[in-house]
Amino acid sequence: MEKFRISAQDHIIRNVVECLHCSVFGQGFKEDWNYKLINECTIEFTLKEGKQIKIADIFWFGYFTATD
């Protein structure tokens, strides 16, 4: 899994992008992943070259995005 997409309501995608920029977990997540907004309801993540997938980082980013 070097690339994945999330499709959701636009306010959820906006919240994800906000967390990528404003939260410590989001900023840490961006160290390993690039993101691209496909449209207002879809975001795509691509693993950066030389980085490894850390399942715990994906879990915690999702958790704190949901509770933020």
N, C-alpha and C positions, 0 to 999 in steps of 0.2 A: 504494500500500500504506500506508494510514493505520492499519490494524488487522491484527493477526495473532495466531493462537493456536498454542500448542505443547502437544501431548498426549504424555505420556511416563509412565514408571513414577513412582510417588509420590516415591521418593527422589531422582530427577532433578529434579523440580519443586521439591522442598525445597531442593536445592542451588542452583538458579537463584535462588530467593527469598533464600537466605542471601547469595549473591554480590551481589544487588541492594543489600543493606544493609551488607555488610561489606567489599566490595572497592572500590578506587578506580574501576575500570572500571564496576562496577555502579552506584555512586553517580553517576558521570557519565552513564551510560545513562538513569538516572531523571530527569535534567535535561530530556530530550526526550520521554520516554515515561512514561505511566501504566501500571500493571499491575493486574490483577484476577485473583484465583484463582477460577476457575469451579468447580472441585472439586479434590480432592487430586491428580488426574492431569492437569489442564489449567490453563494460565495464558494470559491474553489481554493483549496489549500494544496500547495506543492512543497514537498520536502526539499530543502536546500541541498545542494551538492556537498557530499562529504559528511552530512549529518545522519544520525540514526534516529529511528522512530522510538519515542519514549512514551509508552502507553500511559504511564502515570501522569505525564504532562498533559496528554489529551484529556484524561479523566478530570484532573483538577481544573484545567481551563474551562471545561464544560460545566463543572460544578459551580465555580465562582462566577461564570457568566450568568448562570441561571439564578443565582442568589444575589447578584449585584443590583 
